[in-house]
Amino acid sequence: MLTAADVVRARLRISRHLQASPLKPSFWLPHRVYLKLDCVQPTGSFKVRGAFNKLYALLEERAQIGRVVTASSGNHGQAVALAAQQLGLRATVVVPDTIPRTKAAAIRRLGAELVVHGPTYDAAEDHALQMASQSGATYVSAYDDLHIMAGQGTCAWEILEAMPEVDLLLVPVGGGGLLAGVAVAAKSIKPTLRVVGVQPEASPSMAESYRVGRLVQVDYRPTVADAVVGNISSRTLEIAQRWVDDVVTVPEEAIFRAIKLHALRDHVMVEGAGALPLAALLEGKVRVEARETVVLILSGANIDPATFREVLDRSDDT
């Protein structure tokens, strides 16, 4: 099981390459809200935290690891590609054919081999696992790995160091690695703090599994929050059930509106996944008391330019 000590070790490893991301106040919301800007990390996503921690851990365990293989909807692939480049390793990233072109181009630009396979993240993951098994390469999961989770948990450690009075963390959820790491790190420091995960209604794997108390495989639909599409693992669910206070879902229109509001009022560009916490606030999916301090984790900024233009052109009450 993931522990706070794992997160401490992760901080020591990744500090060689990554600085703490900013914590910015959002003045227009009716609550005391701060934005954790992991969208300004080197690859535009929090994923670099887990990727650097995992590859460093592999190098500590073995003198030679050769090639690493991973599956990604985009952000994790960029993170593994960057970490491999910086640490002198070779990387192969398997992606579904729905990946935004900007993310595919970024993975190639960082020196990784890009393999496009299948219509969904799950299909790409199955192919990546098969490739790793057949070639003897080391598979690096995007979420179902304790080193990955511990690396993502360093985000919460930074928040609590900068703002110990925080009462509520809202966390985007895909496979559950960020949620697991953040919840363990945050509640180990401040047990009274609430941690709530947010998913799109179009891909509610963690929300449905958390609700019934067992792993549920869901059918998912296209969503502007493409970075969090897919199913979860029994390990991330187990950690969520122990440490997380709730997991909620939000509709597509709320995600679009949240992206636009972040751009126009916070002057921050985020992708769909990064806008999930604000969407949950806007939809009233999370109870917030008048005097509470809330932190939204803005997990990524890698939105396709055409999608961002579509978001800004939408007519609504922003």
Residue pairs with C-beta under 8 A, 6 or more apart in sequence:
1 238
1 239
2 146
2 149
2 150
2 153
2 180
2 181
2 184
2 239
3 184
3 188
4 184
4 185
4 188
4 189
6 146
6 147
6 149
6 150
6 153
7 150
7 153
7 154
7 156
7 157
7 181
7 184
7 185
7 188
8 157
9 150
10 49
10 53
10 147
10 150
10 151
10 153
10 154
11 154
11 157
13 52
13 53
13 56
13 57
13 151
14 48
14 49
14 52
14 53
14 56
14 151
14 154
17 48
17 52
17 83
17 86
18 41
18 42
18 48
18 49
18 52
20 158
20 161
20 162
21 36
21 37
21 38
21 40
21 41
21 155
21 158
22 36
22 37
22 40
23 34
23 35
23 36
23 37
23 158
23 159
23 162
23 163
23 295
24 34
24 35
24 37
24 266
24 268
25 33
25 34
25 35
26 33
26 34
26 35
26 265
26 266
26 296
28 265
28 266
29 281
31 281
31 288
31 290
31 292
31 294
32 291
32 292
32 293
32 294
33 281
33 293
33 294
33 295
33 296
34 163
34 166
34 293
34 294
34 295
34 296
35 262
35 266
35 268
35 295
35 296
35 298
36 155
36 158
36 159
36 295
36 296
36 297
36 298
37 268
37 298
38 45
38 46
38 49
38 155
38 297
38 298
38 299
38 300
39 45
39 268
39 269
39 270
39 271
39 274
39 298
39 299
39 300
39 301
40 301
41 47
41 48
41 49
42 48
42 82
43 75
43 78
43 79
43 82
43 106
43 110
43 302
44 75
44 78
44 300
44 301
44 302
45 75
45 76
45 78
45 79
45 227
45 299
45 300
45 301
45 302
46 152
46 155
46 178
46 297
46 299
46 300
47 75
47 76
47 78
47 79
47 142
47 152
47 300
48 79
48 82
48 83
49 151
49 152
49 154
49 155
50 76
50 79
50 145
50 147
50 148
50 149
50 150
50 151
50 152
50 177
50 181
51 76
51 79
51 80
51 82
51 83
51 140
51 148
51 151
52 79
52 83
52 86
52 151
53 147
53 148
53 150
53 151
53 154
54 83
54 140
54 145
54 147
54 148
54 151
55 68
55 80
55 83
55 84
55 87
55 89
55 140
56 87
57 147
58 65
58 68
58 138
59 65
59 87
65 89
65 138
66 89
66 90
66 136
66 137
66 138
67 89
67 90
67 91
67 92
67 135
67 137
67 138
68 80
68 84
68 89
68 90
68 91
68 92
68 137
68 138
68 139
68 140
69 91
69 92
69 93
69 94
69 128
69 131
69 132
69 135
69 137
69 138
69 139
69 140
70 76
70 77
70 80
70 91
70 92
70 93
70 94
70 128
70 139
70 140
70 141
70 142
71 77
71 93
71 94
71 95
71 121
71 124
71 125
71 127
71 128
71 129
71 142
72 78
72 80
72 93
72 94
72 95
72 99
72 107
72 121
72 124
72 142
73 95
73 96
73 98
73 99
73 103
73 121
73 124
73 174
73 226
73 227
73 229
73 230
74 95
74 99
74 100
74 103
74 104
74 106
74 107
74 226
74 227
74 302
75 103
75 227
75 273
75 300
75 302
76 142
77 93
77 95
77 103
77 107
77 112
77 114
78 103
78 106
78 107
78 110
78 302
80 91
80 93
80 112
80 140
81 91
81 93
81 106
81 107
81 110
81 111
81 112
82 110
83 89
84 90
84 91
84 111
84 112
85 91
85 110
85 111
85 112
90 113
91 111
91 112
91 113
92 112
92 113
92 114
92 115
92 128
92 131
92 137
93 107
93 112
93 113
93 114
93 115
94 115
94 116
94 117
94 124
94 125
94 127
94 128
94 131
95 103
95 104
95 107
95 114
95 115
95 116
95 117
95 124
96 116
96 117
96 118
96 119
96 120
96 121
96 123
96 124
97 116
97 117
97 118
97 119
98 119
98 120
98 222
98 226
99 116
99 226
100 226
100 302
100 304
100 307
101 304
102 302
102 304
102 305
103 302
104 114
104 116
106 302
107 114
108 114
115 127
115 128
115 131
117 123
117 124
117 127
117 128
118 124
118 126
118 127
120 220
120 229
120 230
121 229
121 230
122 230
122 231
125 142
125 230
128 139
129 139
131 137
132 138
132 139
133 139
140 148
141 148
141 175
142 148
142 174
142 175
142 177
143 149
143 174
143 175
143 176
143 177
143 178
143 180
143 232
143 233
143 236
144 175
144 177
144 233
144 235
144 236
145 177
148 177
148 181
149 177
149 180
149 181
149 184
149 236
149 239
150 181
151 181
152 177
152 178
152 180
152 181
152 182
153 180
153 181
153 182
153 184
153 185
154 181
154 185
155 178
155 181
155 182
155 185
155 297
156 169
156 181
156 182
156 183
156 185
156 186
156 189
157 185
157 189
159 166
159 169
159 186
159 295
160 166
160 185
160 186
160 189
160 190
160 193
163 293
163 295
164 190
165 293
166 190
166 193
166 293
166 294
166 295
167 192
167 193
167 194
167 289
167 292
167 293
167 294
168 193
168 194
168 195
168 196
168 286
168 288
168 292
168 293
168 294
168 295
169 182
169 186
169 193
169 194
169 195
169 196
169 294
169 295
169 297
170 196
170 198
170 276
170 277
170 280
170 281
170 286
170 294
170 295
170 296
170 297
171 178
171 179
171 182
171 183
171 195
171 196
171 197
171 198
171 277
171 297
172 178
172 197
172 198
172 199
172 225
172 227
172 228
172 273
172 274
172 276
172 277
172 297
172 299
173 179
173 197
173 198
173 199
173 206
173 207
173 228
173 247
173 276
174 199
174 203
174 227
174 228
174 229
174 230
174 273
175 228
175 230
175 231
175 232
175 233
175 236
176 197
176 206
176 232
176 233
176 236
176 237
176 239
176 240
177 236
178 297
178 299
179 195
179 197
179 206
179 236
179 240
179 244
179 247
180 235
180 236
180 239
180 240
180 243
182 195
182 297
183 195
183 239
183 240
183 243
183 244
184 239
184 243
186 193
186 195
187 193
187 195
187 243
194 245
194 246
195 243
195 244
195 245
196 244
196 245
196 246
196 247
196 248
196 280
196 286
197 206
197 207
197 210
197 240
197 244
197 246
197 247
197 248
198 247
198 248
198 249
198 250
198 276
198 277
198 279
198 280
198 285
199 205
199 206
199 207
199 228
199 247
199 248
199 249
199 250
199 276
200 223
200 224
200 225
200 228
200 229
200 249
200 250
200 251
200 252
200 255
200 272
200 276
201 249
201 250
201 251
201 252
202 220
202 221
202 222
202 223
202 225
202 229
202 252
203 218
203 220
203 221
203 223
203 225
203 228
203 229
203 230
204 218
204 220
204 249
205 216
205 217
205 218
205 220
205 230
205 231
205 232
206 232
206 236
206 237
206 240
206 247
207 247
207 248
207 249
208 216
208 218
209 215
209 216
209 232
209 237
210 237
210 240
210 241
210 244
210 246
210 247
211 247
213 241
214 237
215 232
215 233
215 234
215 237
217 231
218 231
220 229
220 230
220 231
222 229
223 229
223 252
223 255
223 272
224 252
224 255
224 256
224 259
224 272
224 307
224 311
225 255
225 271
225 272
225 273
225 275
225 276
226 271
226 272
226 273
227 271
227 272
227 273
227 299
227 300
227 302
228 272
228 273
228 276
240 247
246 286
248 280
248 285
248 286
249 285
250 276
250 279
250 280
250 283
250 285
251 283
254 279
254 280
254 282
254 283
255 272
255 275
255 276
255 279
256 311
256 314
257 279
257 282
257 314
257 316
257 318
258 270
258 275
258 276
258 278
258 279
258 282
259 270
259 271
259 272
259 275
259 303
259 308
259 311
260 311
260 312
260 314
260 316
260 318
261 278
261 282
261 318
262 268
262 269
262 270
262 274
262 275
262 278
262 298
263 269
263 270
263 308
263 311
263 312
264 318
265 318
268 298
268 301
269 301
269 303
269 308
270 298
270 299
270 300
270 301
270 303
271 300
271 301
271 302
271 303
272 303
272 307
273 299
273 300
274 298
274 299
274 300
274 301
275 298
276 299
277 296
277 297
277 298
278 296
280 286
281 288
281 294
281 296
288 294
303 311
